Amino acid sequence: MHRIAVVGTGYVGLVGGAGLADFGHRVICVDRIAEKIEKLSRGEIPFYEPGLSEVVERNVREGRLSFTTDIAAAIGESDVLFCAVGTPEGEGGAVDLSQVDSVAEDIGRYMTGYRLVVQKSTVPVGTARRISKIIRDHQSQPHGFDVVSNPEFLREGSAVSDFMRPDRVVVGGDNERAMATLRSIYRPLYLIRTPIVETTAETAVLIKYASNAFLATKISFINEVANICEEIGADVQGVAYAMGLDKRIGPKFLHAGAGYGGSCFPKDTKALARIAEAAGTEARIVTAAVEVNRLQKERMVKKVVDAAGGDVAGKTIGLLGLAFKPNTDDMRYAASIVLAEGLLKLGAKVRAFDPVAMENARTIMPDIEYVDDAYEAASGAHVLVIMTEWNEFRRLDLDRLKEVMAEHSVVDCRNVYDADDFEPLGFRFEGIGRGRRGE
């Protein structure tokens, strides 16, 4: 068992801290925000993530997981320090490292002996050296330490299972003592034959950025193919299915839609482009993927306007789904924001429902109407738009929709349905890349 402090109780820190406690370690999760720590101590999870509350509750009850605002005590009592604070997008797409720097300063001030510092947040190449310098500069007396990189690969909506059964664990460092400690921390994963990739800190960081940029590029690619399909009468789902059968390509992330969002892909693609620029080279494919994603979100506005007959002024648009993907309440870079704001500027009234994200959405989009279910969102709507593929939107009562809508036009931005589901009932239906033969 290791004594571990996880600094930062956001998405990465809380999932990681709870997961490490479930591995049998004693974990203290630290945050400066007292209100958040108080809620966590009462078992209240600050964001929606399936299965997380059960893991937190179990490990608190069994004495392996605790929460505090006392970072000095946490650093003093722990042998391993995970830095999991936010690294938001800064000016020009660069990474804002101010929170990471602050943690490094605290480690220097409060460490009382050797510490292994594990950088979990997504950071640029060279951050390990930056952290090391800050720690040394803030030590009141010299103590040994190592800084290693251990990037996270958690998917929102399935983060708990991703942590417990990951595709791989990446650890980057150049000190055998540090690497041996990390092997010990992740020993439970050896029992399920999880690959542990040991490399340098620089390579570990780039693995994270390259992985996310590749997946984002795959999404942008299939969205471009979808747009071609709409112009020539092909069906992107047939194209994507056949492409995915090629083992060199695979089926994942070949789902045409309204564009990617969330906490990782948007900022990590921009950050990789900045890393390339700083290194004196270019990331042209990544930069193109970012631009395609921006245009794809704007394209959804035009789709809805066209579905409304070319003008949405004074019309009601029903919006089903707000979160950037199902099984999360995360609104960061969600396509629904671009759509709703675009429609509002054109004079439309937007009425929306999401199973879990409406509280977060209200702080971003206060000018749209929020309702309690899908049918209330559809009531009086001239166009109904499916923006997030929540399971409950996959089994809508189409006859009931027809009764409550003012006009019967549906834009499915996630290809949950086929035209054959709606058109026999008299709906006008538009998907993404669903051009039909003969049109």
Secondary structure, 3 states (H helix, E strand, C coil): CCEEEEECCCHHHHHHHHHHHHCCCEEEEECCCHHHHHHHHCCCCCCCCCCHHHHHHHHHHCCCEEEECCHHHHHHHCCEEEECCCCCECHHHCECCHHHHHHHHHHHHHCCCCEEEEECCCCCCCHHHHHHHHHHHCCCCCCCEEEEECCCCCCCCCHHHHHHCCCCEEEECCCHHHHHHHHHHCHHHHCCCCCEEEECHHHHHHHHHHHHHHHHHHHHHHHHHHHHHHHHCCEHHHHHHHHHCCCCCCCCCCCCCCCCCCCCHHHHHHHHHHHHHHCCCCCHHHHHHHHHHHHHHHHHHHHHHHHCCCCCCCCEEEEECCCCCCCCCCCCCCHHHHHHHHHHHCCCEEEEECCCCHHHHHHHCCCCEECCCHHHHHCCCCEEEECCCCHHHHHCCHHHHHHHCCCCEEEECCCCCCHHHHHHHCCEEECCCECCCCC
